[in-house]
Amino acid sequence: MLLLPSPASIVRIAKAGVAGLLLLFPLPSVALSADETDGAFYSAAIFDKAVIPVSAATLRGLQTVSGPARLPASVLEFRRTWKAEQAARDRLLDSLLATTDDPVDRERISRSVANDEIWRKFDRLLSFAGYSSRNLADVTTAYYVIAWEVVRDGQAIDYLGGVRQVRDSVADALLHAPDLIVMSDADKQEAAVAMAYLAIVSAHRVRELREAGDRAGEARLREQVRRAVLRGQGVDLATLRLTNLGFVAD
């Protein structure tokens, strides 16, 4: 579903496909109810500030990187600790709860954030594909690719070389970003927590809606995720196609 796999896993992924990969790692229902209409859940402020912004031009490999010298690739890596993880989840929960006063939704959100399986699933998906949830470029690429799959009902598995191109562009952009050098491991972990949560929950929810035959709910969710990424990162995923050369304008 995510990124270019190691040679040993290509056959397994090809046989499973995107839906198959999700089924490999089942996840309890964690998203909001099917009759959600206002998209408040996806407008949580943390998704704006915590996700590393990468322009549409960068995702398409069209933006020439300029400015400060390229940072060493090692700055993309970060050490994860449970203390930082818990603090990041607490801030995520606070931001999500601020989007609704409905007690049922608040309880559902609280359960989902406390559900370790969300992050274990994200870790396994990246590891299965030969990538790391401790690398900011890998996580950021996975966030954009999964969100694109949700918004466009796309299949990234069909364009593994293109996803690699996207990952290289994202990494290069991050390594020319002066703010990256001052990010602590905890800062990077918090960004990873927010990206993983939105990606996994939205991908899981769109599958649930499809299986339930709720086409209206499915379309509504895709639009909510599109707006969340557009508002937070300025990228309209609905205008992009994934090809073997990476993202291209539709």
ChimeraX attribute file (.defattr): number of C-alpha atoms within 10 A of each C-alpha:
attribute: neighborCount
match mode: 1-to-1
recipient: residues
	/A:1	26
	/A:2	28
	/A:3	27
	/A:4	23
	/A:5	21
	/A:6	13
	/A:7	10
	/A:8	11
	/A:9	13
	/A:10	16
	/A:11	11
	/A:12	14
	/A:13	17
	/A:14	14
	/A:15	10
	/A:16	16
	/A:17	16
	/A:18	19
	/A:19	13
	/A:20	14
	/A:21	18
	/A:22	18
	/A:23	13
	/A:24	13
	/A:25	14
	/A:26	12
	/A:27	16
	/A:28	10
	/A:29	14
	/A:30	19
	/A:31	22
	/A:32	19
	/A:33	13
	/A:34	16
	/A:35	10
	/A:36	14
	/A:37	12
	/A:38	11
	/A:39	17
	/A:40	16
	/A:41	23
	/A:42	21
	/A:43	21
	/A:44	21
	/A:45	17
	/A:46	20
	/A:47	23
	/A:48	19
	/A:49	13
	/A:50	20
	/A:51	24
	/A:52	23
	/A:53	17
	/A:54	19
	/A:55	17
	/A:56	21
	/A:57	15
	/A:58	19
	/A:59	25
	/A:60	21
	/A:61	22
	/A:62	13
	/A:63	13
	/A:64	11
	/A:65	17
	/A:66	10
	/A:67	9
	/A:68	10
	/A:69	11
	/A:70	15
	/A:71	16
	/A:72	10
	/A:73	13
	/A:74	9
	/A:75	18
	/A:76	21
	/A:77	17
	/A:78	18
	/A:79	12
	/A:80	15
	/A:81	11
	/A:82	8
	/A:83	9
	/A:84	17
	/A:85	15
	/A:86	14
	/A:87	14
	/A:88	21
	/A:89	17
	/A:90	15
	/A:91	14
	/A:92	21
	/A:93	20
	/A:94	15
	/A:95	17
	/A:96	23
	/A:97	21
	/A:98	14
	/A:99	17
	/A:100	15
	/A:101	9
	/A:102	9
	/A:103	10
	/A:104	12
	/A:105	19
	/A:106	18
	/A:107	11
	/A:108	16
	/A:109	20
	/A:110	17
	/A:111	15
	/A:112	20
	/A:113	18
	/A:114	13
	/A:115	14
	/A:116	10
	/A:117	15
	/A:118	24
	/A:119	17
	/A:120	14
	/A:121	18
	/A:122	23
	/A:123	17
	/A:124	16
	/A:125	22
	/A:126	21
	/A:127	15
	/A:128	22
	/A:129	19
	/A:130	17
	/A:131	21
	/A:132	18
	/A:133	25
	/A:134	19
	/A:135	20
	/A:136	23
	/A:137	27
	/A:138	24
	/A:139	28
	/A:140	23
	/A:141	25
	/A:142	26
	/A:143	23
	/A:144	23
	/A:145	26
	/A:146	25
	/A:147	25
	/A:148	28
	/A:149	24
	/A:150	27
	/A:151	28
	/A:152	18
	/A:153	16
	/A:154	16
	/A:155	19
	/A:156	24
	/A:157	20
	/A:158	16
	/A:159	18
	/A:160	22
	/A:161	17
	/A:162	22
	/A:163	26
	/A:164	20
	/A:165	21
	/A:166	27
	/A:167	25
	/A:168	19
	/A:169	25
	/A:170	25
	/A:171	22
	/A:172	19
	/A:173	22
	/A:174	25
	/A:175	23
	/A:176	18
	/A:177	17
	/A:178	14
	/A:179	9
	/A:180	17
	/A:181	14
	/A:182	9
	/A:183	14
	/A:184	13
	/A:185	18
	/A:186	18
	/A:187	16
	/A:188	25
	/A:189	26
	/A:190	24
	/A:191	21
	/A:192	26
	/A:193	23
	/A:194	21
	/A:195	25
	/A:196	25
	/A:197	20
	/A:198	22
	/A:199	22
	/A:200	21
	/A:201	18
	/A:202	25
	/A:203	24
	/A:204	22
	/A:205	21
	/A:206	24
	/A:207	17
	/A:208	16
	/A:209	17
	/A:210	14
	/A:211	11
	/A:212	12
	/A:213	11
	/A:214	15
	/A:215	13
	/A:216	12
	/A:217	20
	/A:218	23
	/A:219	16
	/A:220	20
	/A:221	25
	/A:222	22
	/A:223	16
	/A:224	21
	/A:225	24
	/A:226	21
	/A:227	21
	/A:228	25
	/A:229	24
	/A:230	16
	/A:231	14
	/A:232	19
	/A:233	18
	/A:234	15
	/A:235	21
	/A:236	17
	/A:237	24
	/A:238	19
	/A:239	14
	/A:240	19
	/A:241	17
	/A:242	24
	/A:243	16
	/A:244	16
	/A:245	16
	/A:246	22
	/A:247	26
	/A:248	18
	/A:249	12
	/A:250	9
